[in-house]
């Protein structure tokens, strides 16, 4: 329950009345046990108000106290006898009103005066204490004004000293804060310097690691090599997309492209296992079509290694390119005139059941032809593989005559088209710049010996092979050729449709190569025939008897070729 008690009401006519009002207000604050600093602020504000009121010639000042639960509200009111009599001294912006505003919580100006209030909380007094203070003030005799002024000066001096002490404390705190800030700035500079040193060390480690993972292109006369790699995570050189290239003892260039499943260091380890295994087996002299099957067997105990692989071998003297794959996207051939086409190399990835290549695909490059090997991150940026393959082919055709570096950079921009690569992406190119000796190029459709489709085609082909190769090939090799040609021609007659079948024969020192062209685009597949099947073993027999074999695209058909050396 709140109650308001009037502690002071005094008429103001001259300066003496101002002193008495100040004296009575000081006594009231002591009786009410008001904090000395708050009491000084109240008494000073009341003095300013009374001074202006006395200057008007006639005014009344009142001091009212209201006790609330835990607080005390003190209200000073000035009423001038003449309206606007206080306007000159207490108008907004005047020195007196600015002082009162700073000392009191709330000031309300009125035409004939003003009301200023100050709330003190917490306050432990009660309404009874207000009545006791009022009674004491009524009985108190007027004091000596000089003594009161001295007491007020002492209070003001004490308050001033307290302010100065606080100013000194504030200056000390500011100095300490400034020193702390200087220390923080110095520490930040040192940390930034160390962070830069760490970043530099990381860059050096990344560069060394990248150099170890991504070998520089070997020097191969007549072949231009280049590569681009984009990690899925910026600043990280690790990932499952790796490549390897080296020169074989006979001068051929070997290239391996691997895309291991996963991301980060684990996939890098798996890709390294595959590339190292491929390098070992190739250098040991294993046939290209058998390498990936043997790699899968070697890595059976190395954990769950799963990777697609594409192998390429190019003879820089002739431009003959051999490809063997294991579930990898097809290589893209970019001819000098802008024509493009994908070179399929079927097979199953390392780590899959029956992993390995379906055989070896061969293609004769013309001078200036470029072959692109890549990983699926390049064609899956937009989540549509078909669109990615089309985009790659269109971009390569448009840039067929550009320098290799510009072509690769442009293809990366085409693939992204404003999107971010969400998988590691590798793009590798090899361009054959030389020219093959006369007669070494693989014959095209329409330039070979036409075979009569039907049961006599096999006999006609064997007879032509013996006529061309009999004097130049050892008898055991000639017997192998009979079997190889028989199987290839039988397959062409059986599955090549109604189009023409042609036989091509080429004899080189210690090597013979035969090719059979037909009108069907489907490629033969190596498989094991069942015990009750009459057919299905032909391609497997060709693979076993040949030194190398493959399929060349000859739209709308193909050419199946095989070579035997001795």
NORHURA-V438573 format. One record per run of one state. SS is the DSSP state (H for helix, E for strand, - for the rest). FROM is the first residue (numbers start at 1). TO is the last residue. If there is no record, write none. Layout:
[[SS,FROM,TO] [SS,FROM,TO]]
//
This chain:
[[-,1,2] [E,3,12] [-,13,14] [H,15,31] [-,32,35] [H,36,55] [-,56,58] [E,59,68] [-,69,70] [E,71,80] [-,81,86] [H,87,90] [-,91,94] [H,95,103] [-,104,105] [E,106,110] [-,111,112] [E,113,121] [-,122,126] [H,127,139] [-,140,144] [H,145,213] [-,214,222] [E,223,230] [-,231,240] [E,241,247] [-,248,252] [E,253,260] [-,261,263] [H,264,283] [-,284,287] [H,288,298] [-,299,306] [E,307,314] [-,315,319] [E,320,327] [-,328,330] [E,331,334] [-,335,339] [E,340,343] [-,344,346] [E,347,348] [-,349,349] [E,350,350] [-,351,355] [E,356,357] [-,358,360] [E,361,364] [-,365,369] [E,370,374] [-,375,375] [H,376,378] [-,379,384] [H,385,398] [-,399,403] [H,404,416] [-,417,424] [E,425,432] [-,433,448] [E,449,451] [-,452,456] [H,457,469] [-,470,474] [H,475,495] [-,496,500] [E,501,508] [-,509,510] [E,511,518] [-,519,537] [H,538,545] [-,546,547] [E,548,554] [-,555,556] [E,557,565] [-,566,566]]
//
